[in-house]
Every structure is written in structure tokens, then in C-alpha cells.
Amino acid sequence: MCITIFHPADGGYDPRPHRWLADRCPGQPDTAIVKCSNGHLIVLDQHKIAEDGMVTPKVACPKPGCGFDEHIQLALWYDRVDGIRAL
């Protein structure tokens, strides 16, 4: 199973889980920050994100006891924006 993680339509704050925002640092590959099913933030700096948004390896929430450990795809990854915006 693969969970689709959505980008906020306006790039602004979205309190719901399963949202992502782009994280771009000069000289580094683009990455993202996502919210798991329980609303915890996960930085994907140790993951690879394909142009279609598929993330490898699967994403596990670092929050003790969370249990989120899933294969995910970032919707609209090809249309990402510069920088981090508020989750």
C-alpha cells in the first residue's frame, strides 16, 4: 500500500496530516517535510524522492510509539515550490 501525501493548495498552513512542503538547500537535492497520519513532522533528508513523488525507502515516524511506517508518494512533487512554508 502507498499513502499519497498532498501539498497544501496555497502553500500555506494546513493542520491536517498527510501534507508535505518542499525543502530546498543550495547544493543539496530537493527534499520535503511531511506530516504523518498522527500529525508529526518528518524530514525526508535521508530519503530519495523520484520526479513522480515516490519516496524510497518507506517513511517511518521518529516519534516514539507513533507507528507510522509507510510507503508514500508526494502528490504534485514535480510542481514543488522554493523553500519551506508553514505546515
LUMLOLO-359451 format. One record per residue: residue number from 1; z, x, y of N, C-alpha, C in turn. Coordinates in Angstrom, 2 decimals, m for minus. Layout:
% LUMLOLO-359451
<node resi="NUM" n_c3="Z" n_c1="X" n_c2="Y" ca_c3="Z" ca_c1="X" ca_c2="Y" c_c3="Z" c_c1="X" c_c2="Y"/>
...
% end
This chain:
% LUMLOLO-359451
<node resi="1" n_c3="0.00" n_c1="0.84" n_c2="m1.19" ca_c3="0.00" ca_c1="0.00" ca_c2="0.00" c_c3="0.00" c_c1="0.88" c_c2="1.24"/>
<node resi="2" n_c3="m0.69" n_c1="0.45" n_c2="2.26" ca_c3="m0.76" ca_c1="1.17" ca_c2="3.53" c_c3="m0.36" c_c1="0.23" c_c2="4.64"/>
<node resi="3" n_c3="0.56" n_c1="0.65" n_c2="5.48" ca_c3="1.00" ca_c1="m0.16" ca_c2="6.61" c_c3="0.19" c_c1="0.24" c_c2="7.84"/>
<node resi="4" n_c3="m0.37" n_c1="m0.74" n_c2="8.54" ca_c3="m1.09" ca_c1="m0.47" ca_c2="9.78" c_c3="m0.09" c_c1="m0.47" c_c2="10.92"/>
<node resi="5" n_c3="m0.10" n_c1="0.60" n_c2="11.72" ca_c3="0.77" ca_c1="0.74" ca_c2="12.87" c_c3="m0.09" c_c1="0.51" c_c2="14.11"/>
<node resi="6" n_c3="0.31" n_c1="m0.43" n_c2="14.97" ca_c3="m0.51" ca_c1="m0.84" ca_c2="16.11" c_c3="m0.13" c_c1="m0.12" c_c2="17.39"/>
<node resi="7" n_c3="m1.11" n_c1="0.04" n_c2="18.26" ca_c3="m0.91" ca_c1="0.63" ca_c2="19.57" c_c3="m0.68" c_c1="m0.51" c_c2="20.56"/>
<node resi="8" n_c3="0.34" n_c1="m0.39" n_c2="21.45" ca_c3="0.53" ca_c1="m1.44" ca_c2="22.46" c_c3="m0.75" c_c1="m1.60" c_c2="23.28"/>
<node resi="9" n_c3="m1.18" n_c1="m2.82" n_c2="23.47" ca_c3="m2.45" ca_c1="m3.10" ca_c2="24.15" c_c3="m2.54" c_c1="m2.47" c_c2="25.53"/>
<node resi="10" n_c3="m1.43" n_c1="m2.47" n_c2="26.28" ca_c3="m1.47" ca_c1="m1.92" ca_c2="27.63" c_c3="m0.88" c_c1="m0.52" c_c2="27.70"/>
<node resi="11" n_c3="m0.48" n_c1="0.05" n_c2="26.55" ca_c3="0.09" ca_c1="1.39" ca_c2="26.55" c_c3="1.52" c_c1="1.43" c_c2="27.04"/>
<node resi="12" n_c3="2.10" n_c1="0.27" n_c2="27.35" ca_c3="3.46" ca_c1="0.23" ca_c2="27.88" c_c3="4.51" c_c1="0.00" c_c2="26.81"/>
<node resi="13" n_c3="5.68" n_c1="m0.38" n_c2="27.25" ca_c3="6.81" ca_c1="m0.58" ca_c2="26.36" c_c3="6.56" c_c1="m1.74" c_c2="25.40"/>
<node resi="14" n_c3="6.86" n_c1="m1.53" n_c2="24.15" ca_c3="6.75" ca_c1="m2.58" ca_c2="23.13" c_c3="7.93" c_c1="m2.40" c_c2="22.18"/>
<node resi="15" n_c3="8.90" n_c1="m3.31" n_c2="22.20" ca_c3="10.12" ca_c1="m3.13" ca_c2="21.42" c_c3="9.95" c_c1="m3.39" c_c2="19.93"/>
<node resi="16" n_c3="8.81" n_c1="m3.96" n_c2="19.51" ca_c3="8.63" ca_c1="m4.29" ca_c2="18.10" c_c3="8.39" c_c1="m3.04" c_c2="17.26"/>
<node resi="17" n_c3="8.77" n_c1="m3.08" n_c2="15.97" ca_c3="8.45" ca_c1="m1.98" ca_c2="15.07" c_c3="6.95" c_c1="m1.92" c_c2="14.79"/>
<node resi="18" n_c3="6.54" n_c1="m0.87" n_c2="14.11" ca_c3="5.14" ca_c1="m0.65" ca_c2="13.74" c_c3="4.25" c_c1="m0.48" c_c2="14.97"/>
<node resi="19" n_c3="4.70" n_c1="0.31" n_c2="15.92" ca_c3="3.92" ca_c1="0.65" ca_c2="17.11" c_c3="3.80" c_c1="2.17" c_c2="17.19"/>
<node resi="20" n_c3="2.72" n_c1="2.67" n_c2="17.81" ca_c3="2.55" ca_c1="4.11" ca_c2="17.97" c_c3="2.08" c_c1="4.44" c_c2="19.37"/>
<node resi="21" n_c3="2.34" n_c1="5.68" n_c2="19.77" ca_c3="1.84" ca_c1="6.23" ca_c2="21.03" c_c3="1.37" c_c1="7.65" c_c2="20.79"/>
<node resi="22" n_c3="0.31" n_c1="8.05" n_c2="21.48" ca_c3="m0.25" ca_c1="9.39" ca_c2="21.33" c_c3="0.67" c_c1="10.43" c_c2="21.96"/>
<node resi="23" n_c3="0.66" n_c1="11.61" n_c2="21.39" ca_c3="1.41" ca_c1="12.76" ca_c2="21.90" c_c3="0.44" c_c1="13.93" c_c2="21.92"/>
<node resi="24" n_c3="0.07" n_c1="14.37" n_c2="23.11" ca_c3="m0.91" ca_c1="15.45" ca_c2="23.24" c_c3="m0.29" c_c1="16.62" c_c2="23.99"/>
<node resi="25" n_c3="m0.30" n_c1="17.79" n_c2="23.35" ca_c3="0.19" ca_c1="19.03" ca_c2="23.97" c_c3="m0.96" c_c1="20.02" c_c2="24.00"/>
<node resi="26" n_c3="m1.16" n_c1="20.72" n_c2="25.13" ca_c3="m2.26" ca_c1="21.68" ca_c2="25.23" c_c3="m2.20" c_c1="22.70" c_c2="24.09"/>
<node resi="27" n_c3="m3.35" n_c1="22.94" n_c2="23.46" ca_c3="m3.44" ca_c1="23.93" ca_c2="22.40" c_c3="m2.94" c_c1="23.46" c_c2="21.05"/>
<node resi="28" n_c3="m2.51" n_c1="22.22" n_c2="20.95" ca_c3="m2.00" ca_c1="21.66" ca_c2="19.69" c_c3="m2.86" c_c1="20.46" c_c2="19.29"/>
<node resi="29" n_c3="m2.92" n_c1="20.18" n_c2="17.99" ca_c3="m3.64" ca_c1="18.96" ca_c2="17.58" c_c3="m2.92" c_c1="17.72" c_c2="18.10"/>
<node resi="30" n_c3="m3.69" n_c1="16.68" n_c2="18.37" ca_c3="m3.07" ca_c1="15.41" ca_c2="18.78" c_c3="m2.17" c_c1="14.91" c_c2="17.67"/>
<node resi="31" n_c3="m1.06" n_c1="14.32" n_c2="18.05" ca_c3="m0.14" ca_c1="13.72" ca_c2="17.10" c_c3="0.34" c_c1="12.39" c_c2="17.68"/>
<node resi="32" n_c3="1.32" n_c1="11.78" n_c2="17.08" ca_c3="1.79" ca_c1="10.49" ca_c2="17.55" c_c3="3.28" c_c1="10.34" c_c2="17.29"/>
<node resi="33" n_c3="3.85" n_c1="9.38" n_c2="18.00" ca_c3="5.22" ca_c1="8.95" ca_c2="17.78" c_c3="5.11" c_c1="7.50" c_c2="17.32"/>
<node resi="34" n_c3="5.77" n_c1="7.16" n_c2="16.21" ca_c3="5.68" ca_c1="5.80" ca_c2="15.68" c_c3="7.08" c_c1="5.20" c_c2="15.55"/>
<node resi="35" n_c3="7.11" n_c1="3.88" n_c2="15.46" ca_c3="8.35" ca_c1="3.17" ca_c2="15.15" c_c3="8.23" c_c1="2.65" c_c2="13.73"/>
<node resi="36" n_c3="9.25" n_c1="2.91" n_c2="12.92" ca_c3="9.26" ca_c1="2.41" ca_c2="11.55" c_c3="9.60" c_c1="0.91" c_c2="11.55"/>
<node resi="37" n_c3="9.69" n_c1="0.34" n_c2="10.37" ca_c3="10.00" ca_c1="m1.09" ca_c2="10.23" c_c3="11.34" c_c1="m1.47" c_c2="10.83"/>
<node resi="38" n_c3="12.25" n_c1="m0.49" n_c2="10.92" ca_c3="13.58" ca_c1="m0.75" ca_c2="11.46" c_c3="13.72" c_c1="m0.31" c_c2="12.92"/>
<node resi="39" n_c3="12.59" n_c1="0.08" n_c2="13.54" ca_c3="12.59" ca_c1="0.42" ca_c2="14.96" c_c3="13.00" c_c1="1.85" c_c2="15.29"/>
<node resi="40" n_c3="13.14" n_c1="2.72" n_c2="14.28" ca_c3="13.48" ca_c1="4.12" ca_c2="14.53" c_c3="12.24" c_c1="4.91" c_c2="14.91"/>
<node resi="41" n_c3="12.38" n_c1="5.88" n_c2="15.80" ca_c3="11.26" ca_c1="6.72" ca_c2="16.23" c_c3="11.02" c_c1="7.85" c_c2="15.25"/>
<node resi="42" n_c3="9.75" n_c1="8.09" n_c2="14.95" ca_c3="9.35" ca_c1="9.17" ca_c2="14.06" c_c3="8.23" c_c1="9.95" c_c2="14.73"/>
<node resi="43" n_c3="8.40" n_c1="11.26" n_c2="14.90" ca_c3="7.37" ca_c1="12.12" ca_c2="15.47" c_c3="6.54" c_c1="12.65" c_c2="14.31"/>
<node resi="44" n_c3="5.23" n_c1="12.50" n_c2="14.39" ca_c3="4.34" ca_c1="12.90" ca_c2="13.30" c_c3="3.82" c_c1="14.32" c_c2="13.47"/>
<node resi="45" n_c3="4.64" n_c1="15.21" n_c2="13.98" ca_c3="4.20" ca_c1="16.59" ca_c2="14.23" c_c3="4.02" c_c1="17.41" c_c2="12.95"/>
<node resi="46" n_c3="4.50" n_c1="16.94" n_c2="11.82" ca_c3="4.31" ca_c1="17.62" ca_c2="10.55" c_c3="3.29" c_c1="16.89" c_c2="9.66"/>
<node resi="47" n_c3="2.52" n_c1="16.00" n_c2="10.26" ca_c3="1.55" ca_c1="15.20" ca_c2="9.54" c_c3="0.15" c_c1="15.47" c_c2="10.07"/>
<node resi="48" n_c3="m0.84" n_c1="15.11" n_c2="9.29" ca_c3="m2.23" ca_c1="15.20" ca_c2="9.69" c_c3="m2.72" c_c1="13.77" c_c2="9.94"/>
<node resi="49" n_c3="m3.43" n_c1="13.56" n_c2="11.06" ca_c3="m3.96" ca_c1="12.24" ca_c2="11.39" c_c3="m5.48" c_c1="12.34" c_c2="11.45"/>
<node resi="50" n_c3="m6.14" n_c1="11.62" n_c2="10.54" ca_c3="m7.60" ca_c1="11.61" ca_c2="10.50" c_c3="m8.14" c_c1="10.77" c_c2="11.66"/>
<node resi="51" n_c3="m9.41" n_c1="10.92" n_c2="11.97" ca_c3="m10.01" ca_c1="10.16" ca_c2="13.07" c_c3="m9.94" c_c1="8.65" c_c2="12.87"/>
<node resi="52" n_c3="m9.85" n_c1="8.20" n_c2="11.61" ca_c3="m9.72" ca_c1="6.76" ca_c2="11.36" c_c3="m8.26" c_c1="6.30" c_c2="11.42"/>
<node resi="53" n_c3="m7.34" n_c1="7.24" n_c2="11.74" ca_c3="m5.94" ca_c1="6.90" ca_c2="11.90" c_c3="m5.09" c_c1="7.04" c_c2="10.64"/>
<node resi="54" n_c3="m5.69" n_c1="7.39" n_c2="9.50" ca_c3="m4.91" ca_c1="7.58" ca_c2="8.28" c_c3="m4.01" c_c1="8.81" c_c2="8.43"/>
<node resi="55" n_c3="m2.74" n_c1="8.66" n_c2="8.08" ca_c3="m1.75" ca_c1="9.72" ca_c2="8.23" c_c3="m1.40" c_c1="10.27" c_c2="6.85"/>
<node resi="56" n_c3="m1.42" n_c1="11.61" n_c2="6.73" ca_c3="m1.00" ca_c1="12.27" ca_c2="5.50" c_c3="m0.03" c_c1="13.39" c_c2="5.82"/>
<node resi="57" n_c3="0.95" n_c1="13.65" n_c2="4.98" ca_c3="1.35" ca_c1="12.83" ca_c2="3.84" c_c3="2.01" c_c1="11.54" c_c2="4.31"/>
<node resi="58" n_c3="2.53" n_c1="10.75" n_c2="3.36" ca_c3="3.16" ca_c1="9.49" ca_c2="3.76" c_c3="4.35" c_c1="9.77" c_c2="4.67"/>
<node resi="59" n_c3="4.72" n_c1="8.78" n_c2="5.45" ca_c3="5.72" ca_c1="8.94" ca_c2="6.51" c_c3="7.07" c_c1="8.41" c_c2="6.04"/>
<node resi="60" n_c3="8.10" n_c1="9.25" n_c2="6.16" ca_c3="9.46" ca_c1="8.85" ca_c2="5.82" c_c3="10.32" c_c1="8.92" c_c2="7.07"/>
<node resi="61" n_c3="11.10" n_c1="7.89" n_c2="7.31" ca_c3="12.01" ca_c1="7.88" ca_c2="8.46" c_c3="13.16" c_c1="8.85" c_c2="8.21"/>
<node resi="62" n_c3="13.47" n_c1="9.69" n_c2="9.20" ca_c3="14.56" ca_c1="10.65" ca_c2="9.03" c_c3="15.96" c_c1="10.05" c_c2="9.21"/>
<node resi="63" n_c3="16.03" n_c1="8.82" n_c2="9.67" ca_c3="17.33" ca_c1="8.18" ca_c2="9.88" c_c3="17.99" c_c1="7.91" c_c2="8.52"/>
<node resi="64" n_c3="19.19" n_c1="8.44" n_c2="8.29" ca_c3="19.85" ca_c1="8.23" ca_c2="7.01" c_c3="20.00" c_c1="6.74" c_c2="6.68"/>
<node resi="65" n_c3="19.63" n_c1="6.41" n_c2="5.45" ca_c3="19.77" ca_c1="5.04" ca_c2="4.97" c_c3="18.65" c_c1="4.09" c_c2="5.38"/>
<node resi="66" n_c3="17.66" n_c1="4.56" n_c2="6.14" ca_c3="16.60" ca_c1="3.67" ca_c2="6.62" c_c3="15.73" c_c1="3.16" c_c2="5.47"/>
<node resi="67" n_c3="15.22" n_c1="4.04" n_c2="4.66" ca_c3="14.39" ca_c1="3.63" ca_c2="3.54" c_c3="12.91" c_c1="3.51" c_c2="3.82"/>
<node resi="68" n_c3="12.47" n_c1="3.66" n_c2="5.08" ca_c3="11.03" ca_c1="3.60" ca_c2="5.39" c_c3="10.38" c_c1="4.86" c_c2="4.85"/>
<node resi="69" n_c3="9.46" n_c1="4.71" n_c2="3.91" ca_c3="8.77" ca_c1="5.82" ca_c2="3.26" c_c3="7.41" c_c1="5.28" c_c2="2.81"/>
<node resi="70" n_c3="6.42" n_c1="5.31" n_c2="3.72" ca_c3="5.17" ca_c1="4.58" ca_c2="3.51" c_c3="3.94" c_c1="5.40" c_c2="3.90"/>
<node resi="71" n_c3="2.81" n_c1="5.01" n_c2="3.32" ca_c3="1.50" ca_c1="5.48" ca_c2="3.79" c_c3="1.16" c_c1="4.61" c_c2="4.99"/>
<node resi="72" n_c3="0.72" n_c1="5.23" n_c2="6.08" ca_c3="0.42" ca_c1="4.45" ca_c2="7.28" c_c3="m0.95" c_c1="4.81" c_c2="7.83"/>
<node resi="73" n_c3="m1.51" n_c1="3.87" n_c2="8.60" ca_c3="m2.74" ca_c1="4.09" ca_c2="9.34" c_c3="m2.50" c_c1="3.63" c_c2="10.77"/>
<node resi="74" n_c3="m2.86" n_c1="4.47" n_c2="11.74" ca_c3="m2.68" ca_c1="4.15" ca_c2="13.15" c_c3="m3.91" c_c1="3.40" c_c2="13.65"/>
<node resi="75" n_c3="m3.75" n_c1="2.12" n_c2="13.97" ca_c3="m4.85" ca_c1="1.31" ca_c2="14.48" c_c3="m5.33" c_c1="1.88" c_c2="15.82"/>
<node resi="76" n_c3="m6.63" n_c1="1.94" n_c2="15.99" ca_c3="m7.27" ca_c1="2.41" ca_c2="17.24" c_c3="m6.94" c_c1="3.87" c_c2="17.57"/>
<node resi="77" n_c3="m6.65" n_c1="4.70" n_c2="16.58" ca_c3="m6.35" ca_c1="6.12" ca_c2="16.83" c_c3="m7.49" c_c1="6.79" c_c2="17.56"/>
<node resi="78" n_c3="m8.74" n_c1="6.43" n_c2="17.25" ca_c3="m9.91" ca_c1="7.03" ca_c2="17.89" c_c3="m9.95" c_c1="6.75" c_c2="19.39"/>
<node resi="79" n_c3="m9.17" n_c1="5.77" n_c2="19.86" ca_c3="m9.17" ca_c1="5.38" ca_c2="21.27" c_c3="m7.85" c_c1="5.76" c_c2="21.94"/>
<node resi="80" n_c3="m7.20" n_c1="6.81" n_c2="21.42" ca_c3="m5.87" ca_c1="7.21" ca_c2="21.93" c_c3="m5.94" c_c1="7.65" c_c2="23.40"/>
<node resi="81" n_c3="m4.78" n_c1="7.60" n_c2="24.04" ca_c3="m4.68" ca_c1="7.96" ca_c2="25.45" c_c3="m3.95" c_c1="9.29" c_c2="25.59"/>
<node resi="82" n_c3="m4.07" n_c1="9.89" n_c2="26.75" ca_c3="m3.37" ca_c1="11.15" ca_c2="27.02" c_c3="m1.89" c_c1="10.92" c_c2="27.17"/>
<node resi="83" n_c3="m1.11" n_c1="11.83" n_c2="26.62" ca_c3="0.33" ca_c1="11.85" ca_c2="26.87" c_c3="1.13" c_c1="10.81" c_c2="26.13"/>
<node resi="84" n_c3="2.42" n_c1="10.86" n_c2="26.37" ca_c3="3.36" ca_c1="9.92" ca_c2="25.76" c_c3="3.63" c_c1="8.81" c_c2="26.76"/>
<node resi="85" n_c3="3.70" n_c1="7.60" n_c2="26.27" ca_c3="4.11" ca_c1="6.47" ca_c2="27.09" c_c3="5.32" c_c1="5.84" c_c2="26.45"/>
<node resi="86" n_c3="6.04" n_c1="5.05" n_c2="27.20" ca_c3="7.28" ca_c1="4.47" ca_c2="26.68" c_c3="7.02" c_c1="3.58" c_c2="25.47"/>
<node resi="87" n_c3="7.84" n_c1="3.76" n_c2="24.44" ca_c3="7.78" ca_c1="2.88" ca_c2="23.29" c_c3="8.66" c_c1="1.70" c_c2="23.62"/>
% end
